[in-house]
Amino acid sequence: MSQTTPGKPTVTFRLSKAELVLVFITMLWGGTFLIVHNVMTVSGPMFFVGLRFAAAALFVGALSMRALPGLTLTELKAGMLIGVTIMLGYGLQTMGLQTINSSQSAFITALYVPFVPLLQWLVLGRRPGLMPSLGICLAFVGLMLLAGPEGGTLHFSEGEVVTLVSAVAIAAEIILISRYAGKVDVRRVTVVQLATASALAFLMIVPTQERLPDFSWLLLASALGLGAMSAVIQVAMNWAQQSVSPTRATLIYAGEPVWAGVVGRIAGERLPGVALFGALLIVLAVVVSELKVRRQGNPGTAEDEQARQREAG
């Protein structure tokens, strides 16, 4: 990690071992969009989300077995509330992947970062600072370009709309995690929120009238693989972020949609030039949103954005 002095921040491009781990994790996240996009050919979104997070809950539960007996009422409440936002975030994101490609989904989902200060302003009355405000503006311009005007008018497809709503849900998840940070045991809360998200996703199969899928090795392998990945990422992030600052971590995470775009292009996906420029603006918005000016000794609130990654996979 680089050393800083008051009033003279030092910028370095040398990555520590922990930061390299976060880069690898971000590459994994980028690849998951294409996996889920392909799984939607053999399964409905809610069944897959339920199966995915059930596997994740089992893996994380196995790693946290000794801590589970100490579960408190506050941890149960926090886990269930966060679990609702996880189900909405990943459920809607997965629904969107039925009709839009993985690259579009990844870039729209990345809007959760500038959405956090916007949501805090609208709900909690906390006005965002200069850089987050600039990030919000860049994000919406990028979204307009990524959606792509048709016939001179702006057109959002159903898949783009539900993915956009999923980004709002993920931003709400981050705010909830921030509210309970320091009051709960992260291992126990993570198990509760993953289990809650799984149960709610399975329950949503009824009102959405989603057809249960036939047995598929692609479905089973993807759900178990993403579940195991979530558990591994959880452990790796807990270790890495002990020494990586929240701001540097978020800047690394900004590469998630970029990696998704790379994987999607290898798989044959192509975005128009104007959409690529919009995607670039979204990544820039994510970075700008984290370029806050903080006084020495003020840790800020950027840690909130990192807590969402505990369930990502």
N, C-alpha and C positions, 0 to 999 in steps of 0.2 A: 504494500500500500504506500502511496505517496505521503510525504509529510507536508503539512501546511503551516503557514505562519499567518497571524492576524493581518488581514488587509492584503495579503499577497498569496492567493491560492496558487498551488502548483499543479500543472496538468501533465500527466504522464500517460504514455500509451503502453507501458510495460505492464503485463498482466501477471498477477500472482497466481499461485497454484489454485487458491480458492476461486479466483475470478475465472480461471480456465475451466473449472468445474461448472460454473454458472453459464459460461459460453456453451459448453457441451449440453447442459440441460436445455438451454434455449433452442439449440438445434433439434433436440428431441421434440420439444413442443411444436416447433414448426412442422415437423413431419407428421404429427398426429392429425392435422387437418385433412390431409389427403387420405389417411387411413379411415377416418370417420366418413369422409365423402364416399369412399368405395363401399364401406359397410352398409350405407343407406340403400344399396341395391338389393340387400338380402334381409333387411330388418327395418322396422319402424323406429323413429327417433326415441320415443319414450322407453320402449323396451330395451333398446341398446344402452341408453343413459342409466337406466335402472341396473342393468347387468354390469355395466362398467364400474359404477360406484359401489355396487355390492362387492365386487372383486377387490376394489381399492380399500373398502372398509375392512375386509377380512385380512388383507395383507398388512395394513397399518395396525390393525388390532393385534395381529400376531407379534408385531414388533414392539407394541406397547402393552403387552399382556400384564406386566407387573404393575403398571400405573393405573389400570382400569378400575380396580376396586375402590379407589379414592374419589370416584366421580361425585361432584357436588351438584346441588340444585341449580346454582348459577351456571355451571359448566353445561348442564343438560339444557337449560334455557338458551344459552348462547349457541350451543351446537345445533339446536333445532331451528333457531332463527336463521343462522348462517346457512344451514342445510336447505331452507326454502329458497334462498337466493341462488344457491348453487344449482338446484334443480331448474329454476327458471333460466339462469344464465346458460348452462350447458344444454338444457332441453331445447331452448329456442335456437341456440347456435346450431345444434344438430338438425333441427327442423329446417333451418336455412340451407344447410349443406345438401339437402335433397334437391335443391333447384339452382344453387349457385356454386361456382367452383371453389376449391380450397383456398386459392390465393385471395379472392375477394373476401371470403369469410375471415381469413386471418387479419387482413388490413382493417376491416370494419370492427372486428373484435378488439383490436388494439386501441380503439377509441375509448376504452374504459379508463385509460390513464387520464386524459384531459376531462373525462366525464366526472371524475371524483371531485375535483374542486367545484365544478359546475353544480353537481348534486348537493354538495355541502352548502353552497350558496342558496339554492332554491329551497332546501329542506331545513337547514340549520341556521341560515342567515349569515354564514361565514363568507364574506366577500373574498374572492380569489385575488392574489397579488398580480403584478404586472406580467410576469412570465407565464403563469398558468392561464391568464386571460388571453395572452397571445397564442398559447398552445391551443386553447379552445377555438379561437378564430381560424387558425391554420387547419385544425381537425375538420371543421365543418366545410371549409373550402375544398379540402382533400376529399371529403365524403361526396360532395356534389360532383366532383370530377370522376371519382371512382364509380358512382352510380351510372354516369354516362347519360348526357342529354340525348333524347331521341326526337327527331323532327323539330328541333328548336325548343323543345320543352323538356324540363327535367322529369325523369321517369325512374321511380323506385320499384323494383320487382318485389313480390311477396317475400322471397328469400332474403333480400337485402333489408327489408323492413324488420323482419323477425330477428335477424342477426343484429341489427342496430339496437333493438329492444334488449337483446341478450347482453350487449355491452353495458347498458344502463343497469341491468340486474347485477352484473359482475362488479360494477362500481359501487352499488348498494352493499354488496357482500364485503367489499374492502372497508367501507365505513363501519359496518357492524363489527368486523374483526378489530378495527381500531378502537371501538368503544369498549370491547372486553379485553383488550390487550393488557397483560400484566395482572389480570384478575383471575385468570384460569390457567390450567395446565394444558399446554398446546397439544400434547399427545391424546389426552382424553377428549378434548373438544373436537379434534380432527376426526376421531373415530365416530363421534356422535353426528357430526355434520355430514360425513360421507354416508353413514347409514340412513340418516334422515333424507338426504337427497335421493338415495336409491329407492327407499320406500315410497316417497312421493312420486317419483317418476313411474314406478310400477302402477301406482294408483291412478295416475293420469291416463293410463291406457284405456280406462273405462269411459270417461267423458269425451275423450278424443276419438273413441271408436277405432282405435288402432288395431289392425289385425296382428295376431301373434305370428311370429315368423316360423318357418320350418327350420329344422335343425340345419346348421351350416357351420362348417369348420372355420370359415372366414369370420363369422360372427363370434364364435366361441374364442378363437385365438385372439381376435382383436380386443374383445372385452377383457380377457385375462391378461393380455399383454399390456394394455393401457392401465389396468388396475395395478399390476406389478410395477409399471413405470411410475405411477403416482406415488407408490410407497417408497421406491428408490429415490425419487426426486425429493420427497419430503425429508428423508434422512440427509441427503446430500446438501439441501438448502440450509437445513438447521446447522450443519457443520460449516458451510461456506460463509454464511452471513454473520458468523461470529466475528469475522475479520474484514468483511467487505462492507463499506458504507452503503446506506440505503440508496443514495443518489447514484453511485457507481453501479450498483446492482440493477437499478431501474434502467439506466442507460444500456446495460448489457441486454436486458429483457426487451428493449426496443427493437432488437434484431429478430424477435420471434416471427413477425409477419414476413420479414425479408427471407428468412430461411424457408418459411412456408411457400413463398413465391418461387424460390429456387427449386424446391422439391416439386412444386406444381408444374414448373416449366419443363423439368426433366421428364415428368409424366405426360407432357403434351399440352398443358394448359397455356393459353395465350391471352394476355390482357391487351386491349387497344392502347395506343400511345398516350391518349388523354387520361385513361384510367391508371396507367403506370405513373404519370405525373401526380395524379391524385393520391396514389399509394405512397409516393415519396413525401408528399406534404403531410400525410398522416404520421409517418415515421418521424418526420421533423417535429410535428406537434407533440409527440410522445417525449422526445428529447427536450424540447423547449420547456415543456410543462415541469420538468425536473430541474431546470437551471434557475433555481431560486437563490436569491442573495440572503444568506443567513449570517447573523452576528456570531462571533466566537462564543461557543458554549451553548448555542441554541440548536438542538438536534432536529427541529422541524418536525414535519409529519409525513415525510416521504416513506417511512417504514410501513405506513398503511398499505401502500401499493404492493409491498412484497408479500403480505399475508395471504393474498388471493392465490399465490402460486402454490400454497401448500396442497391445494386440491387439484391443481392442473396436471394434466397428463396427456 
